[in-house]
Amino acid sequence: MTEDVRAVACLWHQRTAAIGTRERLLDTLAPGADRLLLETCHRVEVYAAVPRGRDARGWVDETLRLDEEERSSLRIAEGAEAIAHLFEVAAGLDSAVAGEPQILRQVRRSYLGAAPAHPYLARLFERALHVGREIRRTSGLASERSVGSLAVDELLRLVPGPLAASVLVIGAGEMGKLAVRSLARRVGRVIVANRDRDRAEAVAATGDATAIALSDIGAELEHVDAVISAADTRGAVLTPELLAPRLAMGPLVVIDIAVPRSVAGDARALRSMVYRSVDDLPGASARAPDAAVGAARERCAEEAAHFVEERIPETLDAIRAMRSAADRVRAEKLERALHRLGHLSARDRQIVEALSSTITNALLHEPTVALRRQRVDPAATRALFERGRR
C-alpha cells in the first residue's frame, strides 16, 4: 500500500491565540478518523492526514468550520514542517519550561485517548513519542519543572510572607499534584480539593497537605491566602457568589492554570482578587541554553525529513521488494539446512530458525536505513531484487 496522505498541522498557541479563543476551540474541535487533537495549557493543535494534492487551507475551511478569530489566529504547517513541530512539542522544546516531562504524557494521551487513529497519524505520533524521549535523554534539556512549578513561583511572588500562608489547590490531576509537591515546605499549609476525595487524599499525602471535598471549598476559602486551580470546573465552582465573602475579608491571590479556566468570567475582575491565568505566567524557556535548544530543534528537523522520506511510495516499495527477496532466500536456505539436520530437536530447530531471521534482519538494517534516507536509488534497488526473483 502506498502513502496517499501528508501531515497538516493546525496550530493555536498562547503566542498567537488568546486563551478565550483556545477555550472556544476546545468546545468545538474533536478528533476524527483523519485527525488527532492535542491540547495543553498553552496550545490547541490538530494533526491531520490530508490527501496529497488537497489544499490544506481548503481542508481546514471545509472540515473545522472556524470563526473569523479562530481563523486569523491559526498557523498551518504542512509536511516536514508539521512533523518537525510535533517532534519539538513532544521533546518539550515549545513548552514554557524547555524539556518539561508532562508534554510526553499529553502527546500520548492525545494519540491513545481517541478512536483508532489513521495509520499515518498512528505512525507519526509513535515516532514523535520516540523522538521526544530520545531528545530528552541525550540533549541535557530534561527538566522536572512544569506549569505547576511556574504557578507556585508566581504565587510565592504575590503572597506576602509565604512561609506563614495557607494555599488551596483545586484539582488532584497531574498539574495539581505537581503544584502540591512544589508548595511543600515553601508555605505554611496546603489544602487539596477534588471531586474524588480519595484522589485528593492520595495527592495530599505527597506533600504533607490536607484533603477536602470540592463541596467544602466555601468553608475553607476564608482561611486561605491563595488558590491554585488546576481543575476543569469551567467557572462552576469559583463563582462570584463563592468568592465575594472571602474577598470582603481582604486580598486573595488566585492562579488559574486550567484551560478552560476555572474562575468564572464575571469573577476574574472582582475587587481585592489578584488573578493570573496560565497565559499570565512568566515562562522558563530562557533558562535552557540556546545552543542545546538549537541543536535539539535541528535534530527534530532531521528526524522529520527522515520520516517523510520513509513514507515515499518508491522507497516503501523498494524496501518491501528487498525484504521479500531476502526472506525468500532465507526460507529456502533454512529449509535445506534443516533437512540435512534432521536429528535436531524441536527446540534446536526453533533456535536455528530464529538465528536465520536475526542474521537476515541484521544484514538488511543498513540497506534499509540507506533507502529511507535516500542515500541509494529506490528504483534501482527494487529492480535489482526483482531481477533476482526471475
N, C-alpha and C positions, 0 to 999 in steps of 0.2 A: 504494500500500500504506500502511495506517495503522499507527501505533505502538501496539502492544498490550502493551508491557512498560514497566517502570520500573527505575531503578537501585536496587539494595540493596547496601550495603557491610557486610561483617562484619570488625570491626577488633579486632586484638590488638596492643597496643603495650607497650613496656617500662614505661610508666607504670601499666599495669593488669594485665599478664600477665607472670609470671615467665619467665625465659629457658628453664627446663625445659619449661614449657607450650608456648612457641613452638617449641622443638625437636621436641616430640611432634607438633605441628600440621604441621610440615614433612614429617614421615614419613607423615601420614595424608591431608592435603589435596592435591588435584591440580586443575589446570584442567579444564574440561569445555566442552561445546558452549554452555552458557549462563553460564559464569563464567570469570574470569581470576584468577590467584593472583599477588599482589605480595609479595615477601619482601625485606627489607633487614636490616641488623644489628639494628635496633630494632623491627621490625614484621613481622607476618604479616597480610595483608589479602586478602579475597576480594571481588571485584566481580562482581555477578550481574545478569543481565537476567531479572527476575521478572515473570510475567504480572500485569497490572493487576488489582486486586481480590484477589490472592492474599496471604494473611497472611505477612508477612516472617518472623516467628518460626516459623511452621509450616513454611515453606520450608526454613529453616535446620535445624530438627529432623529433617525428613524426608531432606534432601539431604546434610548434612555429618556427621550422626551423631556429635556431640561428647560427650565425657565431662563429668562434673559440673564439674570445674575449668575446662575449656575453655569451658563454657557460662557459668559465673559470671564469667569474666574477659572475656567478649565484649561489645563495644558494637556495636549495629546502627544504621546510618543509612540513610535512605531518600530517594529523590527528590532534590530540590535540595541537601539537606544532604549526602547521599552524594557527589554530584557536586562540590560545593564542597570537600569534604575531599580528594578525589582531586586537584583542582586545587592545593590547598595543598601536598599531598605533592609533586606534580611541580615546584612552584616552590621547594621546599626550605624551606617555612615550618614544617614539622612535623619537621624534622631536628635532630639535636644541634648542628649548625652551620647556622644560618639561611642559606639561599641556596647551600648546597654543590651542586656540579655533578653529582656521581655519581648522584644520585637520578633525574635525567632519563634516564640510560642504563639504570637499573634498571627504570623505568616502561616504556621502550621494549622492553627485553628481555622483560618480563612479557607485553607485547602481541604482539610478533613471535615470541617463542620458543615459544608454544603452538600448538595446532592452530588452524585458521581460526576466528576469534572470531565470536560472534554479531554481526550487522551493527550492532546498537545499541551493543554494547561497543566495536566497532572505531571507530565514530564518536566515542564518548566518550573513548577513550584517545588518538585522534588530536587531539581538542580539548585534552585535558589536556597533551599534549606542546607544543602551540602556546601555551597559556596559560602553562605553566611557563617556556618560553623568553622570552615577552614580558615577564613579570614580572621575571625575572632581568635582562633588558635594560634595563628602564625604572625599576625601583624603587630601584636603588642597593644592593640586598642581595646581589648576586652575590659569592660567596666562593670562594677556591681552597683553603680548609681542608676537612678531611674527618675521618672517624672515624680514619683512619690518622694524621692530624696529632694528634688528641687522644690516641691511644695513645702516640705519641712524647713528647708533653708529660708524660704520666703516667710514662713510663719515665725521662725525664730527672729528674723529681722524686724518683724512688725509688732511682736508682742513684747511689752516691757517686762523685764525680769522673768525670762522664760523658765528658769530653774524652779520658780515657785508657781508656774502656771499650770492650769488644767486644760487638757486638749481632748476634744471629742472627735473621733474618727468614725465617719459613717461609711459602712461598706467593708465587708470582710473578704473581698476578692483579692486579686493579685496586687493591685495598687494600694488597697487599704492595708494589706499585710506588710508591704514594703514601707509604708508610712509609719506604721506602728513600730517596726523594727528600728527605723531611723530616729524615731522620737525617744526611744528607750534611753534613759539616763541623761536626756537633754532637757526634759521638762519635769515638773513636779508630779504630774499624774496624767495617765492616758485612759480614756474610756472608749470602748469599741461598741458600735451599734450595728446590728444587722437583722434582716428579716428572720433568718435562721439563727436562733440563739445559740445552738450548738456550734455553728460555724464561728460565731463571734467569740465563744469561749476558746475555741482552738486558736484563733488568731491572737486573742488577748494573752494566751499562755506564752506566745513567742516574744512578748515584750513587757512582761510583768504589768499587764494592763487589766482593767476591769471590763467585763462584758455586760451589755444590757440589750434588751429587745428594742427594735425600731420604734415600737409604740411608746417607749419610755423616754424618748428624746426630749419631749417638752419639759418634763420634770428635771432632767439633767442639765438643760441649757443654762439655767440660772446659776449653775456652779462652775461653768467653764469660761475660759478666756478666749478660746479659739476653736474653730471647727475646720477639719479637713474632710471634704465629702468626695468619696470615690464611688458612689453608688448611683446606678441608673434609675433614679427616682423621678426624673423629669418634672421637678417642681411640685410633686405631690406631697412631699414631706416638709421641706424647708420653705414654708409659705409665709406671707406677711403676718398672718394671724399667729403662727407659731413663734416667729422671731421678734415681733414687736414687744412683748412683755420683757424679753431678755434685753433688748436694746434700750428700753426705758431705764434699765439699771446702769448702763454705761456702754462703752465701745466693745464691739465683738469683731474679731478677725475671722473671716470665712474664706478659705482657699478651696475653690470648687474645681476639681480636676476631672470631673466626669464629663463625658461628651456622649449624648446630650447632657446639658448642665443640670445639676441637682437643685440649684436655687431657682425658685420661680422668677419669671421675668419681672414681675411687679414688686419683687422683694430685693432685687440687687442694688437698688439705689436708696434703700432705707437709711434714714439718718442714724449716725453712730456705728454703722456697719462698714468695716474695711473689707471690701470684696475684691477677690482676684480669681479670674478664670484661668484655665490651663494656658490660654494664649498670652496671659499677662506674666507668666513665669519667665525669668531670665534663663536662657539656655546655657549649657555647659560644653558645647562643642568646641569652643575656643581653647579648652584645656587640653585637647588632644593635639599632639604635634602635627603641624601642617604636612611635613614630609611623609609621615606614616599614613595620614588620611589620603594624601595624593597617590601614594603607592597602592593603597587598597582600592582606590577608585580605578586606577589603571588595570589592576587585576580583575575587577568586575567587568571592565570593557573587554578585556581579552577573553574572559570566560563567556561573555555574551556572544562575541564573534565566533567562538568555537561551537556554541550551542546552535547558532544559525547555520554554520557550515555542516554540522552533523545532520541537519534536517533537510539539506538539499537533496531532492529526489535522486539525482545521478549518484550522489555519494552513498545514499542508503542502498540503492540497487547494487552498487559495486561491492559494498560490504556484505550484503546478503549473498551475492554470487561467490565471493571469496570464501565465506564461511561455509556455504553449502558444498562447494567443491572440496574444501579441506575436510569437512565432516564425512563426505562420501569416501575419500581416500582413507581416512581414519577407520571407518567402519569396515572397509574391505580388508585392510591390513590386520585389523583386530580379529576379524573372523578367521582369517588364515592362521594367525598365530595361535588362537585358542583351539583351533582344530588340531594343530601339532602338539599342543599342551593339554591333551585330553585327560591327563592324570590329575589336573588341578581340582581342588575342592571348589565348591560354590563360592565360598568366601574369597579364595585366592583369585578366582576368575573376576569377581567384582573389583578386587584391588587392581588387577591388570587393566580392566576396562576404565576405571577411574583415572589411572595413570595416563592412559591414552588420551583422555579428554583434557587432562591437566596440561600435557605436553602440547597438544594442538592449540589450546587457548593461549598458552604462553608464546608460542610461535606466531600466532595471529595478532597478538597485542600491538606490537609496534606498527605493522602494516595498517591495522585498523585506526590507530591514532593518526598515522600519516594521511590516510584518506579523509578522516574527519577534519583535519586541519589543512586540507587542500595542499599537502606537500607533494602529492602524486596525482596523476590524471585519473579520475574515476572511470572515464570511458575506456581508457587503455587497460586499466586493471580488470574491468568487467570482461572486456574482450579476451584478455589473456586466460582467465579462468573458464570462460565459456568455450574457448578453443580446446582447453584441456579436457572438457567434458565430452567432446565429439570423438 
